[in-house]
Amino acid sequence: MSKKIAIVYSSVDGQTKKICEKLNSIFEKEQIQTELCSIDTFNSNVLQYHTLIIGASIRYGKHNTKVSEFILNNMDKLNEIQTAFFSVNLVARKEDKNSSSTNPYMIKFLEEIEWKADFLEVFAGKLDYNSYSFLDRIMIKLIMWITKGPTKSKEPIEYTKWKKVSDFGLKIIENYNSTNQNSVHK
């Protein structure tokens, strides 16, 4: 029997969770068993999974500390299985900042934890001023002004490129299928 894929997320405003749900639906279409949950509730043994995917959003320039704590606490086990990590941030809306090798948040995060997943990706998030608290709205407008992004919008602006999300999922499926086939033939 094939092992499952775990999709663990840390999401502030819900876009990272939405991306994880999209990945989950892609895997389910391929009849791959998955487990989707927040990093706050994930307490399973990492080694029971074929692949563990971690999705983490950025708020004020940082990923949730629970993400790095989880990785550091499970580093040995994560190194024994296939892993994927993706960051969701608004800086990734820019073409020159939307890959794992060009996104400053991804680069900084990987340097800090000294771990590299088998698959890395960066996705642009969603900007929704109406859903933020007053303080968050002010801070995010300031950040957007500094980075030459929109500081006014009555409607949410979704920067996520869903084809890129699908392509990421397909890469993971390809690896999942090839490594499961190899273990059957041994």
N, C-alpha and C positions, 0 to 999 in steps of 0.2 A: 504494500500500500504506500502511496506517495505521501510525503509529508506536506503539511499546510504552509501557506505563506501568511505571516503576520504583518499587519499594517498598523503601525503605532504612530499616533499624531499628537502634536502640541499645537493647538489652534487658539488664537485670541478672538478673532472676529468671525471665524467659521470657514474661511476660504481654504485653509489647509485641510480641514476636515472634508470639505466638498471635493477637493482634489483626491484625497484618500478614498472617498466613496466612489469616485470615477474609476480609480485603479481597481478597487474591489469589484466593480461591475465588469470590468474588462477580464479579470481573472475568473469570475464566476461564469462568464460566457464560454470560457475555455474549460469549464468544469474543474477548475483548480480550487480546492478548499482553501478558504481564507478565514482569518480572524481579524476583525477591525476593532480597535479600541483606543481610547485616549491614553496617553502616557501616565495620567493620574490613576488609572485603574488597571493597567497592565501589570500582572504579577506572575506570568507563566514562566516556565523554564525555557529559556531561549533555544536550547538545543533540540527541542521537540519540533522546531520549524526547519523547513528547507531554506527559506529565505525570510529575513526580517527587514521590513522597510520602515524607516523612520522619516516622517514628514514634520518639519518644524517651521513655524512662522517667526518672523522678526517683529519685535516691538521696541522702538527706540534704540535700534542698532544692535539688539542682542536676541539670541534664541532663549527660550525658557531654560533656566538653570537645571530643571528636571531632565532635560534632554542630555546635557553633558554628564550629569550625575549618572543617568541610566547607562550611557555608553561606557563611562569609566568603570562603573560597578560590574559591567558585563563584558568588558573588553576581551577576555580570554575566550568566552563562549561565542561572542560575535565573530571572532577570528576563525572559528571552526565551521561556520555556516556561511551561506551567501548573504550579503547585506546590501542594502540600498539606503541612501540618505538623500533627501532633497530639502531645500530651503525655499520658503515662500516669502518674497519681499517686493516692495514697490520699486526699488532700485532696478530690479530685473526687467522692468518695463523698457529699459534702454537696451538697444541691441549690443552695445559694448560692455554690458554688465549682466548678461543673461545666461552665462555658462558657469560651470563649476570652477573654471580656471580664471574667470574675469570678474566674478561677483565678489565684492569686498567682504560681505558678511560670510560667505562660504569659505573664502580663503582664510579669514581670521579664525573662524570656528575650527577648521581642520588643523590649523597651526596650534591652537590652544589645547586641543584634546589629543593630538598626535595619533589619530586614527583615520583610516580612509576606507570607506565602504567600497564594495565591488562596483557599485553603480552610483554615480553622483549626478544630481541635476539641480537646476534652479528654475523656479517658476515665478512669474510675476503674479502679484496678488490682486486684490480688489480694493478700490478706494471708495469709501462710502461715508462721507462726512456726516450724513444724517444719523448714522448709527453710533457715532462716537460720543463719549461724554464731552462736556465742555472743554475740559483740560486736554483730553486727547485730540479734539478737533483743532485747538490752538496749536498744539505741538506738531501735529501731522501737517497742518497748513504751513507752518514754519519750515519743516523739513522739505515739503514739496516746493516751497518758494526757493529754498536754497538749491534744490536739485532741478529747478526749472520745470516743475510739474504743475498740474492744475491746482489752483488754490480755491476755486469755486466750482461747485457742481451740485445741482439739486438732485440729480440722479446718480446712482452708483456707477462707477466706471470699472468694468471687469477687464483687467489686463491679461489674465491667464489665457495662454494659448493652449486650447484643449487638444489640438493635434499633437503638440509637444508632450502633453500628459499621456496621450494614447501611445505615442512612440516609445516613451519611457516604459510604460507597462508592457509593451510588446517585446522590448529588449529583455525584460525580466522573465517573461514567459518563454522566450527562446532559450535562455539560460536554464530555466527550470526544466523544460522539456529535454534538453540535451543532457543535463546532469542526471535526470531521472532515468533516461534511456541507457546511459552509461552504467548506472548502478544495476539495472535489470540484466544487462548483458555480461556482467562480471561473474 
